[in-house]
Amino acid sequence: MKYYLKALKQYADFNGRARRKEYWMFTLFYAIFYLILNTTVLICIHTDNLTYINISSSILTLYLAAMFIPSLALCVRRLHDINKSGWNILLLLIPIVGAIIVFVYTVTAGDLGPNRFGKDPKDNTSEDMINYLY
């Protein structure tokens, strides 16, 4: 859950790098919340109550709209971790093949050490380790 909240705190931060764990944990919680909201919409549809349908589908739409920028920014940071430009996310516009390529990029291990997009997010010799020692 902390990675989900971290991505929300870095709402529109397209700079830096994101670890695989950060990306996939965000994706997991995003999918869980989506499935809960979508199930709620489906249940409301079966009740035939137009008010409940409108409310639940509006909440789902707001959730999807609110999560668009954070998920896009996180994907760009994930691409930066493997030393790819964030513009590679436009590969998703190519049906099927583009999604496969971006999926492979997101499961690829990040560069060790710093790259042109910043320091290694897995580097434990940073301030976190110093704060842990003191």
C-alpha positions in Angstrom: 0.0 0.0 0.0 2.9 2.3 0.7 3.9 2.2 -3.0 0.4 3.1 -4.1 0.4 6.1 -1.8 3.9 7.0 -2.9 2.7 7.1 -6.5 -0.2 9.4 -5.5 2.3 11.7 -3.7 4.3 11.9 -6.9 1.1 12.6 -8.8 2.6 14.3 -11.8 6.3 13.7 -11.3 7.7 12.4 -14.6 11.3 12.7 -13.5 13.4 10.1 -11.8 13.2 6.3 -11.7 10.8 3.8 -10.2 11.6 0.2 -9.2 9.7 -2.8 -10.5 8.3 -3.4 -7.1 6.9 0.1 -6.9 5.3 -0.2 -10.3 3.8 -3.6 -9.8 2.5 -2.9 -6.2 0.8 0.2 -7.5 -0.7 -1.8 -10.3 -1.9 -4.5 -7.9 -3.7 -2.0 -5.7 -5.0 -0.1 -8.7 -6.5 -3.3 -10.0 -8.0 -4.3 -6.6 -9.7 -0.9 -6.2 -10.9 -1.0 -9.8 -12.4 -4.5 -9.4 -14.2 -3.5 -6.2 -15.7 -0.4 -7.8 -16.6 -2.3 -11.0 -18.2 -5.0 -9.0 -20.2 -2.4 -7.2 -21.4 -1.0 -10.5 -22.4 -4.5 -11.7 -24.3 -5.2 -8.5 -26.1 -1.9 -8.8 -27.0 -2.7 -12.4 -28.8 -5.8 -11.2 -30.8 -3.8 -8.7 -32.3 -1.8 -11.5 -32.1 1.3 -9.3 -31.0 4.1 -11.6 -29.8 6.3 -8.8 -27.4 3.6 -7.5 -26.2 2.9 -11.0 -25.5 6.5 -11.6 -23.7 7.0 -8.3 -21.5 3.9 -8.6 -20.6 4.4 -12.2 -19.7 8.1 -11.5 -17.4 7.0 -8.6 -15.8 4.5 -10.9 -15.3 7.1 -13.7 -13.9 9.6 -11.2 -11.4 7.0 -9.9 -10.2 6.1 -13.4 -9.8 9.8 -14.2 -8.0 10.6 -11.0 -5.6 7.6 -11.5 -4.7 8.4 -15.1 -1.9 10.9 -14.4 -0.3 9.0 -11.5 -0.3 5.7 -13.4 1.1 7.5 -16.5 3.9 9.2 -14.5 4.8 6.0 -12.7 5.0 4.1 -16.0 7.3 6.9 -17.3 9.5 6.6 -14.2 9.6 2.8 -14.7 10.8 3.3 -18.3 13.5 5.7 -17.0 14.7 2.9 -14.6 15.7 0.8 -17.7 17.2 3.8 -19.3 14.4 4.3 -21.9 12.7 7.6 -22.7 9.3 8.2 -21.3 8.1 8.7 -24.8 8.2 4.9 -25.2 4.9 4.9 -23.5 3.4 5.9 -26.8 4.1 2.4 -28.0 0.8 1.6 -26.2 -0.9 3.2 -29.2 0.2 0.3 -31.4 -2.5 -2.4 -30.9 -1.3 -5.6 -29.1 2.4 -5.4 -30.1 2.9 -2.0 -28.3 1.3 -3.4 -25.1 3.5 -6.4 -25.2 6.6 -4.3 -25.7 5.7 -2.0 -22.8 4.9 -5.0 -20.6 8.4 -6.4 -21.3 9.9 -3.0 -20.4 8.0 -2.9 -17.1 9.2 -6.4 -16.1 12.8 -5.8 -17.1 15.3 -5.2 -14.3 16.4 -1.6 -13.9 19.9 -0.4 -14.6 22.4 -0.8 -11.7 23.8 2.4 -10.5 22.9 5.9 -11.8 21.8 6.5 -15.3 20.8 9.6 -17.3 17.5 9.8 -15.4 18.8 9.7 -11.9 20.2 7.5 -9.1 19.4 3.9 -8.7 16.2 3.6 -6.6 17.5 0.2 -5.2 20.7 1.9 -3.9 20.6 1.3 -0.1 23.7 3.5 0.6 21.5 6.6 0.4 20.1 8.7 3.2 17.7 5.9 4.2 20.5 3.7 5.3 22.2 6.6 7.1 19.0 7.4 8.9 18.6 3.8 9.8 22.0 3.6 11.4 21.3 6.7 13.6 
